[in-house]
């Protein structure tokens, strides 16, 4: 099941909220560290679904971690884009 991740600039961890580092995808996707809002936080079973330009960018978990200003975060790699159905 896909997990929607917001793209707010708030770098603070909210109660129980994990963060993930994104790699790949469109160059104009501004946020590269996003919250993972599903219960159980970031895990290998979850994909991230990021709303962007009238569609969604999909990211899959990897086994890698990345050092960020917010600490070590799980890395999610871009794998596809889907359009919003109207």
Short mmCIF file of the C-alpha atoms (twelve columns), coordinates in Angstrom:
data_MODEL
# 
_entry.id   MODEL 
# 
loop_
_atom_site.group_PDB 
_atom_site.id 
_atom_site.type_symbol 
_atom_site.label_atom_id 
_atom_site.label_alt_id 
_atom_site.label_comp_id 
_atom_site.label_asym_id 
_atom_site.label_seq_id 
_atom_site.Cartn_x 
_atom_site.Cartn_y 
_atom_site.Cartn_z 
_atom_site.pdbx_PDB_model_num 
ATOM 1  C CA . UNK A 1  0.000   0.000  0.000   1 
ATOM 2  C CA . UNK A 2  1.305   3.446  -0.845  1 
ATOM 3  C CA . UNK A 3  1.920   5.993  1.835   1 
ATOM 4  C CA . UNK A 4  1.220   9.616  1.113   1 
ATOM 5  C CA . UNK A 5  3.972   11.922 2.243   1 
ATOM 6  C CA . UNK A 6  3.500   15.624 2.612   1 
ATOM 7  C CA . UNK A 7  5.884   18.182 1.265   1 
ATOM 8  C CA . UNK A 8  5.864   20.742 4.051   1 
ATOM 9  C CA . UNK A 9  9.103   22.457 4.954   1 
ATOM 10 C CA . UNK A 10 8.741   21.521 8.638   1 
ATOM 11 C CA . UNK A 11 11.916  19.639 9.514   1 
ATOM 12 C CA . UNK A 12 10.870  18.802 13.066  1 
ATOM 13 C CA . UNK A 13 9.704   15.305 13.893  1 
ATOM 14 C CA . UNK A 14 6.057   15.290 14.851  1 
ATOM 15 C CA . UNK A 15 4.779   12.760 17.361  1 
ATOM 16 C CA . UNK A 16 5.726   9.359  15.954  1 
ATOM 17 C CA . UNK A 17 6.373   10.725 12.479  1 
ATOM 18 C CA . UNK A 18 9.391   9.398  10.600  1 
ATOM 19 C CA . UNK A 19 11.256  11.094 7.779   1 
ATOM 20 C CA . UNK A 20 12.690  9.700  4.553   1 
ATOM 21 C CA . UNK A 21 15.248  10.921 1.994   1 
ATOM 22 C CA . UNK A 22 14.129  10.854 -1.648  1 
ATOM 23 C CA . UNK A 23 16.420  10.084 -4.595  1 
ATOM 24 C CA . UNK A 24 15.585  10.499 -8.262  1 
ATOM 25 C CA . UNK A 25 12.371  11.740 -9.787  1 
ATOM 26 C CA . UNK A 26 11.682  15.145 -11.285 1 
ATOM 27 C CA . UNK A 27 14.294  17.886 -10.897 1 
ATOM 28 C CA . UNK A 28 11.643  20.384 -9.796  1 
ATOM 29 C CA . UNK A 29 10.498  18.292 -6.822  1 
ATOM 30 C CA . UNK A 30 11.662  20.664 -4.079  1 
ATOM 31 C CA . UNK A 31 11.469  18.543 -0.964  1 
ATOM 32 C CA . UNK A 32 14.011  15.734 -0.740  1 
ATOM 33 C CA . UNK A 33 13.350  14.907 2.926   1 
ATOM 34 C CA . UNK A 34 9.691   14.143 3.536   1 
ATOM 35 C CA . UNK A 35 7.549   12.910 6.419   1 
ATOM 36 C CA . UNK A 36 6.334   9.327  6.389   1 
ATOM 37 C CA . UNK A 37 2.945   9.513  8.046   1 
ATOM 38 C CA . UNK A 38 1.844   5.863  8.070   1 
ATOM 39 C CA . UNK A 39 1.741   3.971  11.357  1 
ATOM 40 C CA . UNK A 40 4.926   1.980  11.819  1 
ATOM 41 C CA . UNK A 41 7.061   4.669  10.128  1 
ATOM 42 C CA . UNK A 42 9.358   4.095  7.153   1 
ATOM 43 C CA . UNK A 43 9.794   0.432  6.349   1 
ATOM 44 C CA . UNK A 44 10.665  -1.790 3.415   1 
ATOM 45 C CA . UNK A 45 6.977   -2.753 2.910   1 
ATOM 46 C CA . UNK A 46 5.882   0.815  2.167   1 
ATOM 47 C CA . UNK A 47 6.041   2.952  -0.942  1 
ATOM 48 C CA . UNK A 48 5.768   6.721  -0.837  1 
ATOM 49 C CA . UNK A 49 3.290   8.564  -3.049  1 
ATOM 50 C CA . UNK A 50 4.205   12.255 -3.387  1 
ATOM 51 C CA . UNK A 51 1.663   14.656 -4.965  1 
ATOM 52 C CA . UNK A 52 3.413   16.699 -7.678  1 
ATOM 53 C CA . UNK A 53 2.288   18.632 -10.806 1 
ATOM 54 C CA . UNK A 54 -1.174  17.087 -11.112 1 
ATOM 55 C CA . UNK A 55 -0.038  13.546 -10.459 1 
ATOM 56 C CA . UNK A 56 1.984   11.437 -8.065  1 
ATOM 57 C CA . UNK A 57 5.669   10.527 -7.907  1 
ATOM 58 C CA . UNK A 58 6.161   7.039  -6.484  1 
ATOM 59 C CA . UNK A 59 9.202   6.091  -4.411  1 
ATOM 60 C CA . UNK A 60 10.243  2.652  -3.159  1 
ATOM 61 C CA . UNK A 61 12.232  1.912  -0.041  1 
ATOM 62 C CA . UNK A 62 15.834  0.782  -0.403  1 
ATOM 63 C CA . UNK A 63 18.092  -0.868 2.144   1 
ATOM 64 C CA . UNK A 64 20.297  2.240  2.180   1 
ATOM 65 C CA . UNK A 65 20.402  5.138  4.603   1 
ATOM 66 C CA . UNK A 66 21.612  8.683  3.975   1 
ATOM 67 C CA . UNK A 67 23.185  11.225 6.321   1 
ATOM 68 C CA . UNK A 68 21.115  14.414 6.339   1 
ATOM 69 C CA . UNK A 69 20.955  17.479 8.595   1 
ATOM 70 C CA . UNK A 70 18.138  15.572 10.359  1 
ATOM 71 C CA . UNK A 71 20.292  12.498 10.969  1 
ATOM 72 C CA . UNK A 72 20.453  9.155  9.147   1 
ATOM 73 C CA . UNK A 73 17.285  8.551  7.146   1 
ATOM 74 C CA . UNK A 74 16.038  5.652  5.032   1 
ATOM 75 C CA . UNK A 75 16.452  6.250  1.291   1 
ATOM 76 C CA . UNK A 76 13.521  5.919  -1.098  1 
ATOM 77 C CA . UNK A 77 14.196  5.786  -4.864  1 
ATOM 78 C CA . UNK A 78 11.863  7.095  -7.542  1 
ATOM 79 C CA . UNK A 79 10.303  4.369  -9.692  1 
ATOM 80 C CA . UNK A 80 7.267   5.805  -11.506 1 
ATOM 81 C CA . UNK A 81 4.852   8.661  -12.024 1 
ATOM 82 C CA . UNK A 82 1.073   8.359  -12.235 1 
ATOM 83 C CA . UNK A 83 -1.447  10.989 -13.324 1 
ATOM 84 C CA . UNK A 84 -4.495  11.940 -11.270 1 
ATOM 85 C CA . UNK A 85 -7.660  10.558 -12.879 1 
ATOM 86 C CA . UNK A 86 -10.379 13.118 -13.443 1 
# 
